[in-house]
Amino acid sequence: MTQHTFDQSTEPTYVPLDDTDNHFYSHDIGLVAYLLCLDFELVCLDKALRNKVLFILKKKSYIDAEIKKYWDFKSSVDAQTYFNQIKRLKNQIFSS
């Protein structure tokens, strides 16, 4: 399984797909864009499935609270920043 990493090194980094203690996994581009607006770190993309992309973010202690706020419609981020994160994610999906 090939994963696209975003660090500056030339060597690919292995990211396990079952490390829920250190990483958060989602197919939801809107949720991931929201979390990126809050300075969560995108570790890599996994495009193993033909029509789906799995986003992998570095987990922080308060991620569950932020996800709950997102799904409860109680989240708030700058609209332009959110839009730019969506564009960034789409560029990363289609450029690799």
Residue pairs with C-beta under 8 A, 6 or more apart in sequence:
1 17
1 46
1 48
2 47
2 48
3 12
3 14
3 15
3 44
3 45
3 46
3 56
4 44
4 45
4 46
4 47
4 92
4 96
5 12
5 13
5 15
5 43
5 44
6 42
6 43
6 44
6 92
7 13
13 44
15 23
15 43
15 44
15 56
16 23
17 25
17 46
17 54
17 56
20 59
21 59
22 58
22 59
23 43
23 56
23 57
23 58
23 59
24 35
24 40
24 56
24 57
24 58
24 59
24 63
25 54
25 55
25 56
25 57
26 32
26 54
26 55
26 57
27 52
27 53
27 54
27 55
28 55
29 53
29 55
29 86
29 89
29 90
30 86
31 67
31 70
32 42
32 55
32 57
32 85
32 89
33 82
33 85
33 86
33 89
34 66
34 70
34 75
34 77
34 82
34 85
35 57
35 63
35 66
35 67
35 70
36 42
36 57
36 85
36 88
36 89
37 77
37 78
37 81
37 82
37 85
38 66
38 77
40 57
40 58
40 60
40 63
41 57
41 58
42 55
42 56
42 57
42 89
43 56
43 57
43 58
44 56
45 53
45 54
45 55
45 56
45 92
45 93
45 96
46 53
46 54
46 56
47 53
47 54
47 93
47 96
48 54
53 93
55 89
57 63
66 75
69 75
